[in-house]
Amino acid sequence: MHEESGLIVAPEDLRLVHTIQVKAGWDGKGPFLLSVFAATSWQGELTNTEPDKHLAVLWMDTAALPTPMFPTSHAALTAYLSGDGRGFSTYGWDASEDLRALVGA
């Protein structure tokens, strides 16, 4: 958390709320899993620690997510905020692709 945002969060204060399986990120390097955690307690000051990757970091009302925003992050956040309870989604995959093959199911 500190590397990405400048914030420090104790592991016990993190709650996994959504996972999204992404076909390819902005760098085109292939599939990855994006884990979204919720935290209600932290230390430090929010900082853009990777200005070469991010235009800005902002505290935002969940009813007004910022734009532009990475589509994968937007998809994961909106899925979590919708409260549908699934906790898992995919991004960039054709509906005909069998994702189980990627995880050996």
Secondary structure in CASP SS format (residue, H / E / C, confidence):
PFRMAT SS
TARGET T0000
AUTHOR 0000-0000-0000
METHOD secondary structure of the structure
MODEL  1
M C 1.00
H H 1.00
E H 1.00
E H 1.00
S H 1.00
G C 1.00
L E 1.00
I E 1.00
V C 1.00
A C 1.00
P H 1.00
E H 1.00
D H 1.00
L E 1.00
R E 1.00
L E 1.00
V E 1.00
H E 1.00
T E 1.00
I E 1.00
Q E 1.00
V E 1.00
K C 1.00
A C 1.00
G C 1.00
W C 1.00
D C 1.00
G C 1.00
K C 1.00
G C 1.00
P C 1.00
F E 1.00
L E 1.00
L E 1.00
S E 1.00
V E 1.00
F E 1.00
A E 1.00
A E 1.00
T C 1.00
S C 1.00
W C 1.00
Q E 1.00
G E 1.00
E C 1.00
L C 1.00
T C 1.00
N C 1.00
T C 1.00
E C 1.00
P C 1.00
D C 1.00
K C 1.00
H C 1.00
L C 1.00
A C 1.00
V C 1.00
L C 1.00
W C 1.00
M C 1.00
D C 1.00
T C 1.00
A C 1.00
A C 1.00
L C 1.00
P C 1.00
T C 1.00
P C 1.00
M C 1.00
F C 1.00
P H 1.00
T H 1.00
S H 1.00
H H 1.00
A H 1.00
A H 1.00
L H 1.00
T H 1.00
A H 1.00
Y H 1.00
L H 1.00
S H 1.00
G C 1.00
D C 1.00
G C 1.00
R C 1.00
G C 1.00
F E 1.00
S E 1.00
T E 1.00
Y E 1.00
G C 1.00
W C 1.00
D C 1.00
A C 1.00
S C 1.00
E C 1.00
D C 1.00
L H 1.00
R H 1.00
A H 1.00
L H 1.00
V C 1.00
G C 1.00
A C 1.00
END
